[in-house]
């Protein structure tokens, strides 16, 4: 018969594996997002008003990318802390 600690250890391992799968999916989604949402800055000879609008749009898009990056980093860090906690319990 398995002890309570052994059963808890097995459950922690299963939980850790699930979290690691979720983490891998999150990292893959972020990688895909970064690869598809990077737009180069156009350097053309458009009128001044148009270039101002392009720059404003560029900075708005960049700000959105940074915000998503911050949120994603927060989620990844949180998940890593959970994994670390489960691994410490099993040790």
C-alpha positions as CSV (number, residue, x, y, z in Angstrom):
1,X,0.0,0.0,0.0
2,X,1.3,3.4,-1.0
3,X,1.9,6.0,1.7
4,X,0.1,9.3,1.8
5,X,3.4,11.1,1.0
6,X,4.1,8.9,-2.0
7,X,0.6,9.6,-3.4
8,X,1.1,13.3,-2.8
9,X,4.4,13.1,-4.6
10,X,2.8,11.4,-7.6
11,X,0.1,14.0,-7.7
12,X,2.7,16.8,-7.5
13,X,4.6,15.3,-10.4
14,X,1.4,15.1,-12.5
15,X,0.6,18.7,-11.6
16,X,4.1,19.8,-12.5
17,X,3.9,18.1,-15.9
18,X,0.6,19.7,-16.6
19,X,1.9,23.1,-15.7
20,X,5.0,22.5,-17.9
21,X,2.8,21.6,-20.8
22,X,0.8,24.8,-20.3
23,X,4.0,26.8,-20.0
24,X,5.3,25.3,-23.3
25,X,2.0,26.2,-25.0
26,X,2.2,29.8,-23.6
27,X,5.8,30.1,-24.8
28,X,4.9,28.8,-28.3
29,X,2.0,31.2,-28.6
30,X,4.2,34.1,-27.6
31,X,6.8,33.1,-30.1
32,X,4.2,32.9,-32.8
33,X,2.8,36.3,-31.8
34,X,6.2,37.9,-31.9
35,X,7.0,36.4,-35.3
36,X,3.8,37.6,-36.9
37,X,3.4,41.0,-35.2
38,X,6.6,42.7,-36.0
39,X,6.3,45.3,-38.7
40,X,9.3,47.2,-40.1
41,X,9.3,51.0,-40.1
42,X,8.7,52.3,-43.6
43,X,11.2,54.9,-44.7
44,X,9.5,56.5,-47.7
45,X,9.2,60.1,-48.9
46,X,5.6,60.6,-47.9
47,X,4.2,64.0,-47.0
48,X,5.0,65.2,-43.5
49,X,1.5,64.7,-42.2
50,X,1.5,61.1,-43.4
51,X,4.9,60.3,-41.9
52,X,3.7,61.7,-38.6
53,X,0.7,59.4,-38.7
54,X,2.9,56.4,-39.5
55,X,5.2,57.2,-36.6
56,X,2.3,57.6,-34.2
57,X,0.8,54.3,-35.3
58,X,4.2,52.7,-35.1
59,X,4.6,53.8,-31.4
60,X,1.0,52.8,-30.6
61,X,1.7,49.3,-32.0
62,X,5.0,49.1,-30.2
63,X,3.4,50.2,-26.9
64,X,0.8,47.4,-27.4
65,X,3.5,44.9,-28.0
66,X,5.3,45.9,-24.8
67,X,2.1,45.7,-22.8
68,X,1.4,42.2,-24.1
69,X,5.0,41.3,-23.4
70,X,4.7,42.5,-19.8
71,X,1.5,40.5,-19.3
72,X,3.0,37.4,-20.9
73,X,6.2,37.7,-18.8
74,X,4.0,38.0,-15.6
75,X,2.1,34.9,-16.6
76,X,5.2,32.9,-17.3
77,X,6.9,34.0,-14.1
78,X,3.7,33.0,-12.1
79,X,3.6,29.6,-13.7
80,X,7.4,29.0,-13.0
81,X,6.8,29.9,-9.4
82,X,4.0,27.3,-9.2
83,X,6.2,24.7,-10.8
84,X,9.0,25.6,-8.4
85,X,6.7,25.2,-5.4
86,X,5.5,21.8,-6.6
87,X,9.0,20.6,-7.2
88,X,10.1,21.8,-3.7
89,X,7.2,19.8,-2.2
90,X,8.4,16.7,-4.0
91,X,12.0,17.1,-2.9
